[in-house]
Amino acid sequence: MAVSVKLDVDIDRRLRVLAREKSCSHHYMMCEAIRRFVEEEEARLSEGKHEAVARNGDGSPAPERAVRPQPQRQTA
């Protein structure tokens, strides 16, 4: 699918330099950057959904689990 993106002149220049140094096309670099962004955002949204499950039905935080205090060690 073709998409047109207007890049800042400096970003375009830097992208082309990186592509040249990595021996790949600037098109590949843009596609890779977008793919990584989408995967990171999907993971972040998925993480948020898992956190929502831990909340009560009204959206308030679930009560904290009781934690037993650990006995303090005596030093000699």
C-alpha positions as CSV (number, residue, x, y, z in Angstrom):
1,M,0.0,0.0,0.0
2,A,1.4,3.4,-0.9
3,V,1.4,6.2,1.6
4,S,2.8,9.7,1.3
5,V,4.6,11.2,4.3
6,K,6.0,14.7,4.4
7,L,9.2,14.6,6.5
8,D,11.1,17.5,8.0
9,V,14.1,18.3,5.8
10,D,16.5,17.4,8.6
11,I,14.8,14.1,9.4
12,D,14.8,13.2,5.7
13,R,18.5,13.9,5.4
14,R,19.3,12.0,8.5
15,L,17.2,9.0,7.4
16,R,18.9,8.9,4.0
17,V,22.3,9.0,5.7
18,L,21.4,6.1,8.0
19,A,20.0,4.1,5.1
20,R,23.1,4.6,3.2
21,E,25.3,3.6,6.1
22,K,23.1,0.5,6.7
23,S,23.1,-0.4,3.0
24,C,19.3,-0.3,2.7
25,S,16.7,2.0,1.3
26,H,15.2,4.9,3.1
27,H,11.8,3.3,2.3
28,Y,12.8,0.2,4.2
29,M,13.9,2.3,7.1
30,M,10.5,4.1,7.2
31,C,8.6,0.9,7.0
32,E,10.7,-0.6,9.8
33,A,10.2,2.4,12.1
34,I,6.4,2.3,11.5
35,R,6.2,-1.4,12.1
36,R,8.1,-1.1,15.4
37,F,5.9,1.8,16.5
38,V,2.7,-0.1,15.8
39,E,4.0,-3.2,17.7
40,E,5.0,-1.1,20.7
41,E,1.7,0.8,20.8
42,E,-0.3,-2.5,20.5
43,A,1.7,-3.9,23.4
44,R,1.1,-0.8,25.4
45,L,-2.6,-0.9,24.8
46,S,-2.8,-4.6,25.5
47,E,-0.9,-4.0,28.8
48,G,-3.5,-1.3,29.7
49,K,-6.3,-3.8,29.1
50,H,-4.7,-6.3,31.4
51,E,-4.5,-3.5,34.1
52,A,-8.2,-2.7,33.6
53,V,-9.1,-6.3,34.4
54,A,-7.5,-5.9,37.8
55,R,-9.8,-3.0,38.6
56,N,-13.3,-3.2,40.1
57,G,-16.3,-2.9,37.8
58,D,-16.6,0.8,38.5
59,G,-13.0,1.5,37.3
60,S,-11.6,2.0,40.8
61,P,-8.4,0.2,41.7
62,A,-8.8,-3.3,43.1
63,P,-8.1,-3.6,46.8
64,E,-4.5,-4.3,47.6
65,R,-3.6,-7.9,48.7
66,A,-2.8,-8.3,52.4
67,V,0.9,-8.7,52.9
68,R,2.2,-10.3,56.1
69,P,5.1,-8.4,57.6
70,Q,8.4,-10.2,57.5
71,P,10.1,-10.8,60.8
72,Q,13.1,-8.6,61.4
73,R,16.4,-10.3,61.7
74,Q,18.3,-9.7,64.9
75,T,21.9,-8.6,64.5
76,A,24.5,-9.9,67.0
